[in-house]
Amino acid sequence: MKIFEIGIDANGRSTPGLIDVPLKKISDTEAISEPQPGAYWRIGMRFTGELTRSEPGYDPPGGIYEQHLGGEPHIIAWMSGHMDNIMQNGATWRFCTGDLLYVRPGALHHSNLRSTVVPTVFNLYLPGEPTDIGPLEIKK
Protein backbone atom coordinates (compact mmCIF):
# COMPACT_ATOMS: atom_id res chain seq x y z
CA MET A 1 0.00 0.00 0.00
CA LYS A 2 1.21 3.51 -0.66
CA ILE A 3 0.52 6.60 1.45
CA PHE A 4 1.14 10.18 0.40
CA GLU A 5 4.01 12.21 1.86
CA ILE A 6 4.91 15.86 1.99
CA GLY A 7 8.59 15.09 1.52
CA ILE A 8 11.84 16.99 1.18
CA ASP A 9 13.97 16.87 -1.99
CA ALA A 10 17.77 16.96 -2.31
CA ASN A 11 17.64 20.80 -2.34
CA GLY A 12 15.67 20.98 0.92
CA ARG A 13 12.38 21.96 -0.75
CA SER A 14 9.06 20.31 0.07
CA THR A 15 7.80 17.99 -2.65
CA PRO A 16 5.02 15.43 -3.07
CA GLY A 17 6.02 11.83 -2.54
CA LEU A 18 4.78 8.33 -1.81
CA ILE A 19 5.77 5.91 0.96
CA ASP A 20 5.42 2.16 0.47
CA VAL A 21 3.86 0.38 3.45
CA PRO A 22 4.21 -3.41 3.08
CA LEU A 23 1.04 -5.32 4.00
CA LYS A 24 0.50 -8.92 5.13
CA LYS A 25 -2.58 -10.63 3.75
CA ILE A 26 -4.87 -11.80 6.58
CA SER A 27 -7.85 -12.98 4.53
CA ASP A 28 -9.41 -12.42 1.11
CA THR A 29 -10.62 -8.99 2.28
CA GLU A 30 -7.99 -7.92 4.84
CA ALA A 31 -4.34 -6.94 4.90
CA ILE A 32 -2.38 -5.25 7.70
CA SER A 33 1.04 -3.71 8.21
CA GLU A 34 3.45 -4.53 10.98
CA PRO A 35 2.66 -2.52 14.14
CA GLN A 36 4.05 1.01 13.84
CA PRO A 37 4.94 3.31 16.75
CA GLY A 38 2.55 6.08 17.72
CA ALA A 39 2.69 8.76 20.41
CA TYR A 40 -0.90 10.11 20.56
CA TRP A 41 -3.87 10.81 18.29
CA ARG A 42 -6.76 13.20 17.89
CA ILE A 43 -9.83 13.67 15.71
CA GLY A 44 -11.02 17.11 14.74
CA MET A 45 -12.83 19.30 12.25
CA ARG A 46 -11.07 21.92 10.16
CA PHE A 47 -12.33 25.29 8.92
CA THR A 48 -12.97 25.69 5.19
CA GLY A 49 -12.66 28.50 2.70
CA GLU A 50 -14.65 29.23 -0.44
CA LEU A 51 -11.85 30.24 -2.80
CA THR A 52 -8.83 28.52 -4.29
CA ARG A 53 -5.41 30.06 -3.82
CA SER A 54 -5.42 31.41 -7.39
CA GLU A 55 -8.81 33.17 -7.19
CA PRO A 56 -9.13 36.93 -6.51
CA GLY A 57 -10.08 37.59 -2.91
CA TYR A 58 -8.42 34.48 -1.47
CA ASP A 59 -7.24 35.82 1.89
CA PRO A 60 -6.19 33.18 4.45
CA PRO A 61 -4.89 34.34 7.85
CA GLY A 62 -1.23 33.89 6.84
CA GLY A 63 -1.60 35.28 3.31
CA ILE A 64 -1.78 33.48 -0.01
CA TYR A 65 1.93 32.60 -0.03
CA GLU A 66 2.10 31.49 3.61
CA GLN A 67 4.01 28.25 4.06
CA HIS A 68 4.16 26.42 7.38
CA LEU A 69 6.34 23.60 8.64
CA GLY A 70 5.08 20.09 9.23
CA GLY A 71 5.68 20.20 12.99
CA GLU A 72 5.97 16.88 14.80
CA PRO A 73 5.97 13.81 12.54
CA HIS A 74 2.35 12.80 11.96
CA ILE A 75 -0.02 11.00 9.64
CA ILE A 76 -3.32 12.58 8.66
CA ALA A 77 -6.25 10.37 7.66
CA TRP A 78 -9.02 12.28 5.83
CA MET A 79 -12.44 11.20 7.10
CA SER A 80 -14.59 13.78 5.26
CA GLY A 81 -14.07 16.79 3.01
CA HIS A 82 -10.94 17.65 1.10
CA MET A 83 -7.91 19.94 1.12
CA ASP A 84 -5.39 21.25 -1.39
CA ASN A 85 -1.75 21.31 -0.29
CA ILE A 86 0.79 23.41 -2.16
CA MET A 87 4.47 22.44 -1.87
CA GLN A 88 7.53 24.66 -2.31
CA ASN A 89 8.14 23.25 -5.79
CA GLY A 90 4.67 24.48 -6.86
CA ALA A 91 2.98 21.07 -6.92
CA THR A 92 -0.59 21.01 -5.63
CA TRP A 93 -2.19 17.86 -4.25
CA ARG A 94 -5.84 17.40 -3.30
CA PHE A 95 -6.46 15.06 -0.37
CA CYS A 96 -9.92 13.67 0.28
CA THR A 97 -11.83 11.03 2.21
CA GLY A 98 -9.77 7.85 2.64
CA ASP A 99 -6.38 9.42 1.87
CA LEU A 100 -3.45 9.01 4.26
CA LEU A 101 -0.77 11.71 4.32
CA TYR A 102 2.54 11.68 6.18
CA VAL A 103 3.55 15.23 7.08
CA ARG A 104 7.33 15.24 7.36
CA PRO A 105 8.87 17.66 9.85
CA GLY A 106 10.65 20.51 8.09
CA ALA A 107 8.53 20.25 4.91
CA LEU A 108 7.03 23.65 4.12
CA HIS A 109 3.53 23.63 2.64
CA HIS A 110 0.39 25.74 2.30
CA SER A 111 -2.95 24.16 3.23
CA ASN A 112 -6.15 25.35 1.53
CA LEU A 113 -9.27 23.70 2.90
CA ARG A 114 -11.74 24.40 0.12
CA SER A 115 -14.51 21.87 0.64
CA THR A 116 -18.29 21.72 0.36
CA VAL A 117 -18.42 19.66 3.57
CA VAL A 118 -16.55 20.29 6.81
CA PRO A 119 -13.26 18.36 6.67
CA THR A 120 -12.83 15.87 9.51
CA VAL A 121 -9.37 14.45 10.07
CA PHE A 122 -7.71 11.83 12.24
CA ASN A 123 -4.15 12.82 13.22
CA LEU A 124 -1.73 10.16 14.44
CA TYR A 125 1.36 11.76 15.94
CA LEU A 126 4.51 9.66 15.80
CA PRO A 127 7.46 9.61 18.18
CA GLY A 128 9.88 12.40 17.29
CA GLU A 129 10.42 16.13 17.29
CA PRO A 130 9.65 18.91 14.78
CA THR A 131 13.38 18.92 13.99
CA ASP A 132 13.50 15.22 12.94
CA ILE A 133 13.50 15.93 9.20
CA GLY A 134 14.58 12.45 8.07
CA PRO A 135 12.24 10.19 6.10
CA LEU A 136 9.58 8.06 7.78
CA GLU A 137 10.88 4.62 8.71
CA ILE A 138 8.21 1.96 8.26
CA LYS A 139 8.63 -1.33 10.17
CA LYS A 140 8.56 -4.24 7.73
C-alpha positions in Angstrom: 0.0 0.0 0.0 1.2 3.5 -0.7 0.5 6.6 1.4 1.1 10.2 0.4 4.0 12.2 1.9 4.9 15.9 2.0 8.6 15.1 1.5 11.8 17.0 1.2 14.0 16.9 -2.0 17.8 17.0 -2.3 17.6 20.8 -2.3 15.7 21.0 0.9 12.4 22.0 -0.8 9.1 20.3 0.1 7.8 18.0 -2.7 5.0 15.4 -3.1 6.0 11.8 -2.5 4.8 8.3 -1.8 5.8 5.9 1.0 5.4 2.2 0.5 3.9 0.4 3.5 4.2 -3.4 3.1 1.0 -5.3 4.0 0.5 -8.9 5.1 -2.6 -10.6 3.8 -4.9 -11.8 6.6 -7.8 -13.0 4.5 -9.4 -12.4 1.1 -10.6 -9.0 2.3 -8.0 -7.9 4.8 -4.3 -6.9 4.9 -2.4 -5.2 7.7 1.0 -3.7 8.2 3.5 -4.5 11.0 2.7 -2.5 14.1 4.1 1.0 13.8 4.9 3.3 16.7 2.5 6.1 17.7 2.7 8.8 20.4 -0.9 10.1 20.6 -3.9 10.8 18.3 -6.8 13.2 17.9 -9.8 13.7 15.7 -11.0 17.1 14.7 -12.8 19.3 12.3 -11.1 21.9 10.2 -12.3 25.3 8.9 -13.0 25.7 5.2 -12.7 28.5 2.7 -14.7 29.2 -0.4 -11.8 30.2 -2.8 -8.8 28.5 -4.3 -5.4 30.1 -3.8 -5.4 31.4 -7.4 -8.8 33.2 -7.2 -9.1 36.9 -6.5 -10.1 37.6 -2.9 -8.4 34.5 -1.5 -7.2 35.8 1.9 -6.2 33.2 4.4 -4.9 34.3 7.9 -1.2 33.9 6.8 -1.6 35.3 3.3 -1.8 33.5 0.0 1.9 32.6 0.0 2.1 31.5 3.6 4.0 28.2 4.1 4.2 26.4 7.4 6.3 23.6 8.6 5.1 20.1 9.2 5.7 20.2 13.0 6.0 16.9 14.8 6.0 13.8 12.5 2.4 12.8 12.0 0.0 11.0 9.6 -3.3 12.6 8.7 -6.3 10.4 7.7 -9.0 12.3 5.8 -12.4 11.2 7.1 -14.6 13.8 5.3 -14.1 16.8 3.0 -10.9 17.7 1.1 -7.9 19.9 1.1 -5.4 21.3 -1.4 -1.8 21.3 -0.3 0.8 23.4 -2.2 4.5 22.4 -1.9 7.5 24.7 -2.3 8.1 23.2 -5.8 4.7 24.5 -6.9 3.0 21.1 -6.9 -0.6 21.0 -5.6 -2.2 17.9 -4.3 -5.8 17.4 -3.3 -6.5 15.1 -0.4 -9.9 13.7 0.3 -11.8 11.0 2.2 -9.8 7.9 2.6 -6.4 9.4 1.9 -3.4 9.0 4.3 -0.8 11.7 4.3 2.5 11.7 6.2 3.6 15.2 7.1 7.3 15.2 7.4 8.9 17.7 9.9 10.7 20.5 8.1 8.5 20.2 4.9 7.0 23.7 4.1 3.5 23.6 2.6 0.4 25.7 2.3 -3.0 24.2 3.2 -6.1 25.3 1.5 -9.3 23.7 2.9 -11.7 24.4 0.1 -14.5 21.9 0.6 -18.3 21.7 0.4 -18.4 19.7 3.6 -16.5 20.3 6.8 -13.3 18.4 6.7 -12.8 15.9 9.5 -9.4 14.4 10.1 -7.7 11.8 12.2 -4.1 12.8 13.2 -1.7 10.2 14.4 1.4 11.8 15.9 4.5 9.7 15.8 7.5 9.6 18.2 9.9 12.4 17.3 10.4 16.1 17.3 9.6 18.9 14.8 13.4 18.9 14.0 13.5 15.2 12.9 13.5 15.9 9.2 14.6 12.5 8.1 12.2 10.2 6.1 9.6 8.1 7.8 10.9 4.6 8.7 8.2 2.0 8.3 8.6 -1.3 10.2 8.6 -4.2 7.7 
